[in-house]
Amino acid sequence: MLSRVFSKYPCHWSPLDPVLAMLLGLMLLLPACSAPQNRVFELDSIRIDCSDLLSEAQRDVYAKTPPEERADEALKNLIVRGLVLQAPPAPEEEEKIAALSLRKAQRRCIELGMRREMGKRWDLEEECRKAFAEHPEDFRLPESFRLQMIFLSRGRKKAEKLSRELLAEIRRNPESFAELARKYSEGENAASGGLTRPMPGSALDPELRAAISAHADDHEAFLFRSSRGLSILRVLEYWPSPGGTFEQLSPKIQEIVSHRLMAQLESEIRARVEAEDPIRIRKELFLLPRVEPERICMNVDGKALRLQDLQKVSGGTGPISGPALAVLTARYRARIDAARYFDCSKVEPEAPTDIERAALRMESFLEEKVSQGITKELEDYFRIHHAAFLKTAEYRLEFWIFPFGHLAPFEARKAHRAAMDRVLSGKTPAETRAAEDDLIHVEDIVLSDAGLRNWAPEVEPLLKDLDTGVISAPIRSIRLRADILLRLKEKIPARPMRLEAPEDRGIILRAFIRDSVDDILQKIYEEACATGKLSKDALSRCQNKIAAGQETSS
């Protein structure tokens, strides 16, 4: 065949050409002959050689895996990863991968910029020594105590008299402390005889900490008064602060001081970026019990960003509570501010690794695999655990939210009193909103107990005794910094989930995958090995190399 090809070009033919053609043929055949010796597994476009296996086995995730099992575990992960990446990604997965690529590049650019900026502004060694000299207690471990306690609340009848009597009895007979604690104490550790776990001094009220330190050596019971009540205490064990020199504590000092300087720099960056081109955030959404993915929550460079746009970058799907949105937007804004400051907004995206891409697509891959081929196991799982799948009771509610704003809580209550009276007297929402610009009115929303706890924990207990159609008394939420009025429209009773219902099936499917992920991955691995070409000899050779601690440069 080669002679026919070369015969078309006689001007280039020489007696040496047959020899060169033979050598060329041997060179082309060599990879084909050597590849099967190193090829461990092959299935469609998935080809795993011994070098791939050795490289995978060196990752930190296998550190606790016994060397004799490491090759099998690494091979399983490589095959599953290959199968995940083999399937074409859905459009939403492509968007997540693109967002990840840009985020990786921006993060690297921002980290480099932050290090350079900190290096120009501060000498870290000098800042550390200065901080340690001024406040050494910030970097040393505090003293620790283990106590025995009897707690009597302020509202208890004759608490003062009882505390004096108990203290006198304990001083006469120290062995009676545990028995008296079980009988009289209102503390959560009463059942254990008043014994507490070891606790650091930094976690205690300064006055209590000083009182405990004063009695650390004599083990004498003493009385401590606070705003909550009266406590009879005895120090059982005391561990003084270990102290430490600057050199001994240097790593911890550097960590803390670096964090402080970083926070200071981030604050300055935010102020400068905000002055040049403010990022507008819809902070009123932070007060809502639920924010849908379609809601616009930020405006950056004239572009409106919805919750779902932020979730593509940060992860997560579906509606979230207002307080959760506050955390999400703060993180997103910090990245945007830094990217603008260090000119990282238009950096070239950095392609994610196969591991990162597979992690993004793993959930949908497993759901598809279970739906296609492991339906019997899913049905068996639901039959066994059906009692655990209960759609919890929900409430259909109407809310009126009155933010504190810059006012103190008692001032805000006074300022909103007229508007609250209009709501309670039955005025229409339009009339009430017209009189109160900052009022947030949610006409109809369905929430579970968990949803209420994630939003405003103070609301949930009140619903137990609230009649349908009645508007509640004002509820003060410290977390939201707002007063709330609510009307209970309907109580939706709990019901058992059904595998046939699409919404319920999704919840059951995800729970099954979470509880059975190892078995599912093992089954996928076994099916792939049965379908593809697995060389046990090559796998054995790789196993021996891994056990011997050999490394690969691939």
C-alpha positions in Angstrom: 0.0 0.0 0.0 2.9 2.4 0.9 4.5 1.7 -2.5 1.3 2.6 -4.3 1.2 5.9 -2.4 4.8 6.7 -3.0 4.5 5.8 -6.7 2.4 8.9 -7.3 5.4 11.0 -6.5 8.4 9.5 -8.4 10.6 12.6 -8.0 10.8 11.8 -4.3 11.5 8.1 -4.5 14.9 6.5 -3.5 16.2 3.0 -2.7 16.1 3.9 1.0 12.4 4.6 1.0 11.2 0.9 1.5 13.4 0.8 4.7 12.0 4.1 6.0 8.5 2.9 5.2 9.1 -0.3 7.2 10.4 1.7 10.2 7.4 4.0 10.0 5.1 1.0 10.0 6.8 -0.4 13.1 6.6 2.9 14.9 2.8 3.1 14.1 2.4 -0.5 15.5 4.3 0.1 18.7 1.6 2.1 20.5 -1.0 -0.5 19.5 1.2 -3.3 20.9 2.1 -1.5 24.1 -1.3 0.1 25.0 -3.1 -3.2 25.9 -0.3 -4.0 28.4 -1.0 -0.7 30.3 -4.7 -0.4 29.5 -6.7 -1.3 32.6 -10.2 -0.6 31.4 -11.9 0.5 28.2 -15.6 1.3 27.4 -16.6 3.5 24.5 -14.6 6.8 24.9 -13.5 5.8 28.5 -9.9 4.6 28.4 -8.1 4.1 31.7 -4.4 3.2 31.8 -2.2 2.3 34.7 -0.7 5.8 34.8 -4.3 7.2 35.2 -4.9 4.8 38.1 -1.6 5.6 39.8 -2.3 9.4 39.5 -5.9 9.0 40.9 -4.7 6.8 43.8 -2.4 9.6 45.0 -5.2 12.0 45.8 -5.8 12.8 49.4 -9.3 11.2 49.4 -7.6 7.8 49.4 -5.3 8.6 52.3 -7.4 6.4 54.7 -8.0 3.6 52.2 -5.8 0.5 52.7 -3.2 0.3 50.0 -4.5 -3.2 48.9 -8.0 -1.6 48.2 -6.8 1.6 46.7 -6.6 0.4 43.1 -10.2 -0.9 43.1 -11.5 2.2 44.7 -9.6 4.5 42.3 -10.8 2.5 39.3 -14.4 2.7 40.4 -14.2 6.5 40.8 -12.5 6.9 37.4 -15.1 4.8 35.7 -18.1 6.6 37.3 -16.5 10.0 36.6 -16.0 8.9 33.0 -19.6 7.8 32.7 -20.9 11.1 34.2 -18.8 13.2 31.8 -19.7 11.0 28.8 -23.3 12.0 28.8 -24.0 15.3 27.1 -24.7 18.0 29.7 -28.1 19.7 29.9 -28.3 23.4 29.2 -28.6 24.3 32.9 -25.5 22.2 33.6 -23.6 24.0 30.8 -24.5 27.3 32.5 -23.2 26.0 35.8 -20.0 24.9 34.2 -19.5 28.3 32.6 -20.2 30.1 35.9 -17.7 27.8 37.6 -15.0 28.5 35.0 -15.4 32.3 35.4 -15.5 32.0 39.2 -12.3 30.0 39.4 -10.5 32.5 37.3 -11.8 35.5 39.2 -11.0 33.8 42.6 -7.4 33.2 41.5 -7.1 36.8 40.2 -8.7 38.2 43.4 -6.5 36.1 45.7 -3.4 37.4 43.9 -4.6 41.0 44.1 -5.4 40.7 47.8 -2.0 39.3 48.6 -0.3 42.1 46.6 -2.4 44.8 48.2 -1.8 43.5 51.7 1.9 43.2 51.0 2.0 46.9 49.9 0.0 48.1 52.9 1.3 46.1 55.9 4.3 44.2 57.1 2.6 41.1 58.5 5.4 40.3 61.0 5.4 43.8 62.4 1.5 43.8 62.6 1.6 40.5 64.4 4.1 41.6 67.0 2.2 44.8 67.6 -1.1 43.0 68.1 0.5 40.5 70.4 2.2 43.2 72.5 -1.1 45.1 72.9 -3.5 42.2 73.5 -1.7 38.9 74.2 -4.9 37.4 75.7 -6.5 37.5 72.2 -4.0 34.8 71.0 -3.6 32.6 74.1 -6.0 29.8 75.1 -8.2 31.0 78.0 -8.4 29.3 81.3 -11.0 26.5 81.6 -13.3 25.3 84.3 -15.5 22.4 85.2 -18.3 23.4 87.6 -21.1 22.0 89.8 -24.2 24.3 89.7 -27.6 24.8 91.2 -29.6 27.4 89.3 -32.7 29.2 90.6 -34.6 31.5 88.3 -35.6 35.1 89.4 -39.2 34.3 89.1 -39.1 31.4 91.5 -40.9 32.1 94.8 -38.5 32.8 97.7 -35.5 32.1 95.5 -33.3 34.4 97.6 -34.1 32.6 100.8 -33.8 29.2 99.3 -30.4 30.0 97.8 -29.0 31.0 101.1 -30.4 27.8 102.8 -28.9 25.6 100.1 -25.6 27.3 100.2 -25.4 26.9 104.0 -26.3 23.2 103.7 -23.7 22.6 101.0 -21.0 24.2 103.1 -22.0 22.0 106.1 -22.1 18.9 104.0 -20.3 19.3 100.6 -21.3 15.7 99.6 -25.0 16.8 99.4 -24.4 19.1 96.4 -25.5 16.6 93.8 -28.6 15.5 95.6 -29.7 19.1 96.2 -29.0 20.0 92.5 -31.3 17.1 91.3 -34.0 18.3 93.7 -34.0 22.1 93.4 -32.0 23.2 90.3 -33.8 24.5 87.3 -30.7 24.2 85.1 -30.4 21.8 82.2 -27.7 19.8 84.0 -29.9 19.2 87.1 -30.3 15.5 86.3 -26.5 15.0 86.4 -26.2 16.5 89.9 -25.4 19.9 88.5 -22.2 18.8 86.8 -21.1 20.8 83.8 -18.8 20.0 80.9 -15.4 21.8 80.8 -15.9 25.3 79.5 -13.5 28.1 78.5 -13.4 31.3 80.5 -13.9 33.3 77.3 -17.4 31.8 77.0 -18.6 33.2 80.3 -19.8 36.6 81.5 -16.8 38.6 82.7 -18.2 39.0 86.3 -18.9 35.3 86.5 -15.5 34.5 85.1 -13.9 36.7 87.8 -15.9 35.0 90.5 -15.0 31.5 89.4 -11.3 32.5 89.2 -11.5 33.8 92.7 -12.7 30.4 94.0 -10.6 28.3 91.6 -8.3 27.0 94.4 -10.5 26.7 97.5 -13.3 24.5 95.9 -15.7 26.4 98.2 -19.3 26.7 97.1 -20.4 30.3 96.5 -23.4 32.3 95.4 -23.5 34.3 92.1 -26.4 36.7 91.2 -27.2 37.6 87.6 -30.1 39.1 85.7 -31.4 35.6 85.0 -31.3 34.2 88.5 -29.2 32.9 91.4 -26.5 30.3 90.9 -24.8 28.2 93.6 -21.4 27.2 92.1 -18.4 25.1 93.1 -15.3 24.8 91.0 -14.4 21.1 90.6 -11.5 21.6 88.2 -9.5 24.6 87.0 -7.0 24.6 84.1 -5.1 27.9 83.9 -4.3 29.6 80.6 -1.2 27.8 79.1 0.2 31.2 78.1 2.9 31.1 75.4 5.5 33.4 73.9 5.2 35.2 70.5 7.4 32.5 68.9 5.3 29.7 70.3 2.0 31.2 69.2 3.3 32.7 65.9 1.2 30.5 63.5 -2.0 31.3 65.4 -1.2 35.0 65.6 -0.5 35.2 61.9 -3.8 33.5 61.1 -5.8 35.8 63.3 -4.0 39.0 62.3 -4.2 38.1 58.6 -8.0 37.6 58.9 -8.3 41.0 60.6 -6.3 42.8 57.9 -8.2 41.0 55.2 -11.5 42.1 56.7 -10.3 45.7 56.9 -9.1 45.6 53.3 -12.5 44.1 52.2 -14.3 46.9 54.0 -12.2 49.6 52.3 -12.7 47.9 48.9 -16.5 47.8 49.4 -16.6 51.5 50.3 -14.6 52.5 47.3 -16.5 50.4 44.8 -19.8 51.5 46.3 -18.8 55.2 45.8 -17.9 54.7 42.2 -20.8 52.5 41.0 -23.2 51.3 43.7 -24.6 47.8 43.7 -28.3 47.9 44.4 -29.7 45.1 46.5 -33.4 44.7 47.3 -33.0 44.4 51.0 -36.7 44.3 51.6 -36.6 40.7 50.3 -34.5 39.8 53.4 -37.6 40.1 55.5 -39.7 37.7 53.4 -40.4 34.1 54.6 -39.8 32.8 51.1 -38.1 34.2 48.0 -38.7 32.5 44.7 -35.9 31.8 42.2 -37.5 34.2 39.7 -37.4 37.2 42.0 -34.9 40.0 41.1 -32.7 40.6 44.1 -29.7 42.6 42.9 -28.8 45.1 40.2 -25.2 45.0 39.0 -23.9 47.2 36.2 -27.4 47.9 35.1 -28.2 44.2 34.9 -31.0 42.7 37.0 -29.9 39.5 38.8 -32.5 37.0 39.9 -32.1 34.5 42.8 -31.6 31.8 40.2 -28.6 33.7 38.7 -26.9 33.8 42.1 -27.6 30.1 42.6 -25.9 29.2 39.4 -22.7 30.7 40.9 -23.1 29.7 44.5 -25.0 26.4 44.1 -28.4 25.5 45.3 -31.8 25.6 43.7 -35.4 26.5 44.5 -36.9 29.1 46.9 -35.0 30.2 50.0 -35.9 32.3 53.1 -35.1 36.1 53.2 -32.4 35.7 55.9 -30.7 33.0 53.7 -30.9 35.4 50.7 -29.1 38.1 52.9 -26.2 35.7 53.4 -26.1 34.7 49.7 -26.1 38.3 48.4 -23.4 39.4 50.9 -21.1 36.7 49.6 -21.9 37.4 46.0 -21.4 41.1 46.5 -18.0 40.6 48.2 -16.8 38.7 45.2 -18.1 41.3 42.7 -16.6 44.2 44.7 -13.2 42.5 44.8 -13.4 41.6 41.1 -14.0 45.2 40.2 -11.3 46.6 42.5 -8.6 44.3 41.1 -9.9 44.5 37.5 -10.8 40.8 37.5 -14.3 41.1 36.1 -13.3 40.3 32.5 -10.6 37.7 33.2 -10.3 34.7 30.9 -12.4 31.8 32.3 -10.4 28.9 33.7 -11.6 25.5 32.6 -12.8 23.4 35.5 -11.2 20.0 36.1 -12.9 16.7 35.3 -13.4 16.3 39.0 -15.2 19.6 39.3 -17.3 19.1 36.2 -18.3 15.6 37.4 -19.3 17.0 40.8 -21.6 19.5 39.2 -23.3 16.8 37.2 -23.3 13.9 39.6 -26.7 14.5 41.2 -28.6 14.6 37.9 -26.6 11.6 36.6 -27.5 9.5 39.7 -31.2 10.5 39.5 -31.3 9.5 35.9 -29.6 6.1 36.6 -31.9 5.3 39.4 -35.0 6.3 37.4 -33.9 4.1 34.4 -32.5 1.0 36.0 -32.9 0.8 39.8 -36.6 1.5 40.2 -37.2 -1.8 42.0 -34.7 -0.9 44.7 -36.3 2.5 45.0 -39.7 0.9 45.5 -38.4 -1.5 48.1 -36.7 1.4 49.9 -40.0 3.3 50.0 -42.0 0.3 51.1 -39.6 -0.2 54.1 -39.2 3.5 55.0 -42.6 4.9 54.0 -43.4 5.9 57.6 -40.5 8.4 57.5 -41.9 10.1 54.4 -44.6 12.4 55.8 -45.6 15.7 54.2 -45.6 17.8 57.3 -48.4 20.1 58.3 -48.4 23.5 56.6 -50.1 26.9 57.1 -51.6 29.2 54.6 -50.8 32.7 55.9 -51.0 36.4 55.4 -48.3 38.6 56.7 -47.7 42.3 57.5 -44.1 43.1 58.3 -43.0 46.4 59.8 -39.2 46.8 59.7 -37.4 48.6 62.6 -35.1 50.4 60.1 -32.8 52.7 62.0 -35.1 52.9 65.0 -34.8 51.1 68.3 -37.5 48.3 68.7 -39.6 50.2 71.1 -39.5 53.4 68.9 -40.4 51.3 65.8 -43.4 49.8 67.6 -44.6 53.3 68.5 -44.0 54.6 65.0 -45.9 51.7 63.4 -48.7 51.7 65.9 -51.1 53.6 63.6 -50.5 51.2 60.7 -50.9 48.1 62.9 -54.2 49.5 64.2 -55.4 50.0 60.6 -54.6 46.3 59.8 -56.3 45.1 63.0 -59.4 47.2 62.3 -59.8 45.6 58.8 -58.5 48.3 56.5 -57.7 47.1 53.0 -54.0 46.3 52.2 -54.0 49.2 49.7 -55.1 51.7 52.3 -52.5 50.4 54.7 -49.7 50.4 52.2 -50.5 53.9 51.2 -50.0 55.1 54.7 -46.8 53.1 55.4 -44.1 53.2 52.7 -41.9 50.5 54.4 -44.7 48.1 55.2 -44.3 44.6 53.5 -47.5 42.8 52.9 -47.6 39.1 51.9 -51.1 38.2 51.0 -50.9 34.4 50.5 -48.0 32.1 51.3 -47.8 28.4 52.4 -45.1 27.5 55.0 -44.2 24.5 57.0 -43.0 24.5 60.6 -39.4 24.2 59.3 -40.0 27.1 56.9 -41.2 29.3 59.8 -38.3 28.4 62.0 -35.8 29.3 59.2 -37.5 32.6 58.7 -38.7 33.9 62.1 -38.5 31.3 65.0 -40.8 33.5 67.2 -43.8 32.9 64.9 -44.1 29.1 65.0 -45.2 28.7 68.7 -47.9 31.3 68.3 -49.6 29.5 65.5 -50.5 26.5 67.7 -53.2 28.5 69.4 -54.2 31.0 66.7 -57.7 30.5 65.3 -58.3 30.6 61.5 -59.1 34.0 60.2 -57.8 35.9 63.2 -55.0 38.4 63.1 -52.3 37.9 65.7 -51.0 40.4 68.2 -47.7 42.0 67.1 -44.8 39.6 67.1 -41.3 41.0 67.6 -38.6 39.2 65.5 -35.1 40.0 66.7 -33.6 38.1 63.7 -35.6 40.2 61.1 -35.5 43.4 63.2 -39.2 43.8 62.5 -42.7 43.5 64.0 -45.0 41.0 62.4 -48.8 40.7 62.2 -50.1 37.5 60.7 -53.5 36.0 59.8 -53.9 32.2 59.7 -56.0 31.4 56.6 -55.8 27.6 56.6 -54.2 24.7 58.4 -53.1 22.1 55.9 -52.9 18.7 57.7 -49.9 16.4 57.4 -50.2 13.5 54.8 -48.2 10.5 53.9 -46.1 10.9 50.7 -46.9 8.8 47.6 -44.3 7.5 45.2 -46.7 8.2 42.3 -46.9 11.9 43.0 -44.1 13.7 41.0 -43.2 16.2 43.8 -43.1 13.4 46.5 -41.2 11.1 44.2 -38.4 13.6 43.8 -38.0 13.9 47.6 -38.1 10.1 48.0 -35.6 9.6 45.1 -33.1 12.1 46.6 -33.4 10.5 50.0 -32.8 7.0 48.5 -29.7 8.3 46.7 -28.4 9.9 49.8 -28.9 6.7 51.9 -27.8 4.3 49.2 -25.1 6.2 47.2 -22.3 3.6 47.9 -24.5 0.7 46.7 -25.7 2.6 43.6 -22.1 3.5 42.6 -21.0 -0.1 43.2 -23.8 -1.3 40.9 -22.9 1.2 38.2 -19.3 0.1 38.5 -20.1 -3.6 38.2 -22.3 -3.0 35.2 -19.6 -1.0 33.5 -17.0 -3.7 34.2 -19.3 -6.4 32.7 -19.9 -4.3 29.6 -16.4 -2.9 29.0 -13.0 -4.5 28.8 -11.3 -4.9 32.1 -7.7 -6.3 32.2 -7.3 -8.0 35.5 -3.6 -8.5 34.8 -3.0 -4.8 34.2 -5.1 -4.0 37.3 -3.0 -6.4 39.4 0.2 -4.8 38.1 -1.1 -1.3 39.1 -2.2 -2.6 42.4 1.3 -3.9 43.1 2.8 -0.5 42.2 0.3 1.3 44.4 1.1 -1.0 47.3 4.8 -0.4 46.7 4.2 3.3 46.9 5.2 4.1 43.3 4.2 7.4 41.9 3.5 8.6 38.4 4.4 11.9 36.8 1.3 12.0 34.6 
